[in-house]
Amino acid sequence: MIVTAAPPPSLRPPPSDQDLRSLLLIRHFELALLRLFEQGAVSGTTHTCLGQEYIPVALTPLLRDDDFVFSNHRGHGHFLARHAEPYGLLAEIMGREGAVCGGIGGSQHLYHRRFLSTGVQGESLPVATGVALKLAGSGALACAYIGDGTWGEGAVYEALNMALLWRLPLLVVVEHNGIAQSTPTSAQLAGTIGARAAAFGVRHHRVTSTEVEEIRAGLAPLVHAVRAEPSPLVVEFVTHRIGPHSKGDDTRSPAEIQRARESDWYARYAEADPERFGRIDREQLALVRQVTAEVTARPLVVPPPAFQEVPGQATAGRASGRRP
């Protein structure tokens, strides 16, 4: 059984226009990526955050420009909520000119204006802890997004141990969507995330709401405390992803996928305020279509010399048994 966030008991109006634009930008960007992948225009793989967009949208206004954000393999929404730069992000993913990292980082490995992501599970948390050590006393914090599956990594516990011992301004955001790639959390995680944080004396806050403004209001004093004390905080979002792990690798049952869709914010907000939602939805869809058309027409980036293969070198290395 995969548990996801429950839908609210009654319809509530969508959040502010600014929040709604951010939500819908991320939603249409991710859908466009899946279409591009189906067309063969995106190499490698891509992991979308469909259904989880509200988490970074709720958090971003609580973060300052001097904060650092550490993301994971499912990080496009984290990036777009933090930096509304869809042209540069899509160019990065597609390896086109104008890419935020020169087309080298791709979908999962970004470094841009105090935003860093990695596709290696658990890798970002010790790095975020080290950055938080440097930030201590400045009022800034390090925010790290991880999933429930990452709690199987020892680096998580080493980071929490040091963060509490050294009283670091570290905000750990857990997107608990109930499934680690294809394994239900109930089959791989003993106990609870809250109890694991408590074992180190780290504060833990569990969020079951999917309402942006409600989440933000509840987290504001807690995030302030991370800066003011300082001390680490684990915020666990009971959430859902309505899409597959990456492209089509969804091992959940139809009933489980349907439960996730029933808790999705998109249809709920569309029903609650159809005129305003529809207007902004069309606006953001048009923007993403424009971004897609422009970026796909750009030339591919030329890798810097350090990333280019020297003719004959790789072949010679393989022939001699040496690494090129």
N, C-alpha and C positions, 0 to 999 in steps of 0.2 A: 504494500500500500504506500503510495507516494502522496504525502500531504502537501497541499498548496494553500496559499492565502485564500481565505474565504471572501466571497463577494459581500459588500456592505448590505445591511438590511433594507436600505431604501436608496432611491436615486438621490444623488447630490449633484449640484451644479459643477461643471468643470472648474479647474483652478483659473488663475489669472491668464490673460492672453499670452503673456510672456512665457509662463510655464507650459501652456498648451502648445505654443509654437515649438518649444524645445522638445516636448513629448512627441509631437507629430513629425518633427524633423528627424528624430532618431528612428521612429517607426518606418517612415518611408525610405530613409537611407538604408536600413537593414533589408527591407523588402527588395529595394533596387539591387543590393549586393547579391541576393539570392538569384535574381533574374540574370544578372551579369555572369554569375558562376555557371548557370544553366546554359548560357550562350557560349561558354568557353572563354570569356573575356577576363576572368579572374583566375590566376594560377594558384596552386596550392590548395588551401582550405579557407573557410571563413566560418566564424562562430558568431551568431547573432544573439542579441539580448531581447528578442521579441517577448513582450510581457513583463520585462523587468525595467523598462525605461523610466518608470516613476522614481526609482531609487536614487540614481544620480541627479535627477531633476529636483527632487526634494532636498538633497544634501548640498548641492552646489552653492546656493546663496548663503549657506552657513560657513563656507570656506573663504579664505582671504587670498589675495593675489600672491602673498609670500608663503602660502602653504604649498606643500608638495603632495601630489596625488600619484599613487602607485596602483596600476591596473593589472588585469590578467588577460587571458586569451579571449574573453568575451567582453572586450573593452571599448567597442566603438561608441556605445552610449555614454560611457564614462568620459570619453574624450569630447564628444559633441556637447555634452552638458557643461563641461569645463571650458572648452574652446569651441565656439560655434564656427568652425572652419571646415565645412563639408568638402569644399573644393580640394584643399590640401590633403585631407584625410583620404578621400577617394583616389586622388593622384598617387598617394603613398601605397595604397592597397593594390593599385593597378600598375605601379611602376612607371608613372607618367610624369612629365615635367610639371614643376610646381608642387611636388610632394613635400610634406612637412619634414621628412627625414632624408630627402634625396632619393627616395624610392628603395632604400636599403632595408628599412625596418619591416615593411609590409604590414599585414593586418595585426600582428601580435606584438611587435617589438618597436615601440614608439618612444621617442625622447623629444619633447617639445614644450618649452616654457613651463618647467617644473612639473610636467606630466611624463610619467614613465610607465611602460607596460612590458609584460613578459608572458610568454606562453609556457614557462616552466612553473609547475605547481609549487607554491610555497616559497619561490625564490624571492619574491618582492618583499615579504614581511621582514626578514632580517635586514635587508637594505633600508627599508622604511624606518626600522628601529635605529640604525646608524644615523640616518638623516635626522630623526627626531632628537638624537643625542646632540647633534650640532645646533638644532633649533631651540633647545631648552633655554628658557629665560627670555626668548625673543618675542613670545606671544604667538608665534606661528606653530603649526602642527604638521605632522605627516599623516596622511590618510591612505590606508591600504585596503583595496577591495580584494576579497578572497571568497571562494565558494565553500559549501559544506564538505565537498570532497577533499579540500586542502587540509582539513583537520586530521588527515592520516599522515601528514608530513611532520617530521621531527622539528623542522625549522620553525614551525608555528610556535611550539612550546618553548624553544630556546629564546625566541623573540619576546614572547610574553614574559618569560622569567626576567630577562634583562630590562624590559620596559618598566616593569613594576619595581624592581630593585633600584633602578636609577631614576625612577619617577619621570618618565619621558612623556612628552605630548604626542601620543600615538593613538590614532583613531582607526580601529579595525572594523571594517564594514563587511559583514558576512551575508552574501546573497544565498540564502538557504532555499534552493528550489526543489529539494527532495530527491535529486538524482545526480550522481557523479558520473558524467558521460553516459554510461548505460547501466550503472549499478545503483539501485535505490539506496538512499542513505541508511535506511533501516537495516540493510544487509552489510554495511561496512562501518557504521559509526556506533560504538557502544556508549551508553549514557547520553548526556546532552551537551551542547556547546556551552550553555550557561554554567553547568557544573564543572566543565573543564577550565573555563575562565576563572571560576571561583577557587579552583585548586591553587592558583597563583595569587589569589587576592585581587584579581583584576575585575573591575566593575563590568557588568553585563546588562544590556538593555535589549529586550525582545520586541520587535515591531510586527504586528499582524495586519495593520491597516495598509491599504493601497492608495489612500487619499493624500495627495502631495502636501496640501496645506496643514492637515492634521499631523502628518509625520514631522514636518518642519517645525511646527510649534512645540511638539514634544521633545525634539532633539536639541533645540536651540540652547536651553540651559545646560544640557549635558555636554555639548561641544564646547560651550564657554568654559565649563569646569576643566576640560582637558587642557585648555590653554592656561587657565588661571592657577591651577594647583601646582604644577602640571602632573598628570597621571594618565595611564592608558585607559581606554574604554573599548569594549567589544559591543558593537551594535549588530544584532542578528535580525535580518529581515526574513520572515517567513513569506516566500514569494513563489513564483511560478515562471517557467518558460513555456511559451506556447509553440515554439519551434523546436526542431531537432537539436542534437548536440552540435552538429556542424551543418551538414547539408540535408541528408536524408536518413541519417542513422538514428532513428527514434525507436527505442525498444519498449516504450510505454504502451499500455493497452489503450484502445479507443476510449474507454471510460475515463481513464486517467487524463488523457489529452483533453477530453471534453470538460472535465472539472477545471483544468487549467484555463481553458478558454472562457469558462463562465466567470472566472474571477478577473478577467482582463479588463483594463480600464477603458479601452478604445470604444467598444460597443456601448458601455455604460454611459460614458460622457456624451457620445453621439445622441443617445436617447434623451439624456437629461436636458441638453440645450442644443437642439438640432441646428438652429440658425447660426449661432456663433461657432459651434464646433465645425459645421460644414464649411463655413467661410474660411476658417483658419486651416482646416484640413486640405481644402483645394489649393490654398496659397502655398502650403508646405510641399504638397505633392508636385506642384508646378516648379517650385524651387529645386527639388531633388531631380526632377526630369531635366531641368536646365543644367544642373551640375553634372549629371551623367552624360548628357550630350556633349558638353564642352570638354570634360576631362577625357572621355574616350577618343576624342579627336586630337588630343595632344600627342606629340612624339613620345616615344619611350625614353626614359632617362638613360644616360650613358654612365655606367658605374665608374667610380674613381679608380685609379690605377691599382690600388691595393686589392680591389675586388675583381679585377680582370685576370683571366687565366693567360699566362704567358704561353704563346704557341710552342708546342713540343715539350713543355716542362712537365705537364701532368702525365703525358705518355711515358716520358723518360723515367719519371718517378715510379710509375707503376711497374715498368719493365725491370727496374733495379730492386723492387721491393721496398723502396723508400717512399715516405709520404711526400707529395709535391709541396 
